[in-house]
């Protein structure tokens, strides 16, 4: 299962995760400005997760799943 997941995510462009992190930050800011503070905190915490997934994706592309 992990190998098929890695094969599918390897097809995604690396900058997709960066844009997802920026979208999370922008969404958090929008929620914060609309006074939905709990939602803003929840969405804002997605950014580090997206960035870590992007790093993992890049490492898998460079070294393969066995090299990580």
Secondary structure as GFF3:
##gff-version 3
##sequence-region A 1 68
A	DSSP	alpha_helix	2	10	.	.	.	ID=ss1
A	DSSP	alpha_helix	15	33	.	.	.	ID=ss2
A	DSSP	alpha_helix	37	44	.	.	.	ID=ss3
A	DSSP	alpha_helix	46	63	.	.	.	ID=ss4
###
